[in-house]
């Protein structure tokens, strides 16, 4: 499906998962460090206190991951390289699952993600709110957000108002004169999405839906209380760090900065004049985001950059490695702090921050984040998924798992072209079910 040909202004839209049937979902996380393909079986689950927002259990039946090539800071830099890595990752996942897939849900980190809130109101004339009124007010908000140069990734109504009273979750059947909605719209530049789709198409696969990386990693790493009360998830990847803010069960803000773990590695490679792969190992084994008094005494050997066997490794105090690591980590965290502050969502985030993503595993990072962000920080691993191999249970796999969870919340979204007629009401309302029935029956 072309990004430009469809009526919904751009993107392949995901159909919500059928609530009563099992369903196989395949996802692709294209990152700067690694490319992950996961195939999972979603089976309907009874309502439960644990992760109550989930309608399905997720069991991963196939997984393939490859070292990324051709992606720089989340942006596709070499189509051929990305295509071959995607093929390898998908192939491995298919072999493990014992089935072939033809379409995938893909994450988006590039394209300068931008969050905006649009407000629209319609006149009710003292009547009760009907489904049609909701559709009208959502369409009015959606139409404000349409732009030729950007495509809408997500549009989520964050709250309704009646006669100026805000914070109404479901105004259906209430009476009032003026119905309003606040719509959070997350957009990305079209060319970046086009290139992403092209990579997947070249591997003879189609894109079933696109999900912003910060949304996906937040879905995987946050627990319901955090999503409800207000919390930020910070996904520290290799090439980009993304921020998502959730409140009252919805994504209310998202952002991305072009700094990540790989920048720490290249700083080390330059500062210690060693190869990238040796710098990566030094970072993982010796790097720390915290100063430590023993670091001055500990001497570590740094492999030389040349191919010549006569080149001797240099010896440096571990403190030098930590200083280089700390400088970049502090810069990244300060940038994130400023972005949260500038977004206006700082009060909603409150004291809760969850760090996830591969680069969040650096020694001392939670402590450094606590100090710079002045908030409680925990490391978030993907929650509520079975069948993950031990190697994939860490924070580095949050985005891929979040893409698996996403189809369960896809129907919270509403799109200006009218594809999301009942979606604003959430999955459980009478009208959502009726809308689903209408869609399935005709």
Protein Blocks (a to p, Z undefined) as FASTA:
>chain_A
ZZklpmnooiacdddddfkbccddddddddfkbccddddddddddddfehklbmbdcddf
bdcddddehiaghiafblklmmmmmmmmmmmmmmmnopacfbdcdddfehoiaddddddd
ddekhpacdfklmmmmmmmmmmmmpcfkbccfbdcdfbdceehighiablghiacfbdcd
ddddddddfklmmmmmmmmmmnopacfbdcdfklmmmmmmpcfklmmnopadddddfkbc
cddddeehiafbdcdddbdfklmmmmmmmmnopafklmmmmmmmmgcfbdcfklmmpccd
dddfbfbfklccddddfklmmmmmmmmmmmmmmmmmmmmmmnopmmmnmmaccdedjklm
pghklmmmmmmnopacdddddehiehiafklmpmklmmmmmmmmmmmmmmmpccfklpam
mlmnojkbmklmmmmmmmmmZZ
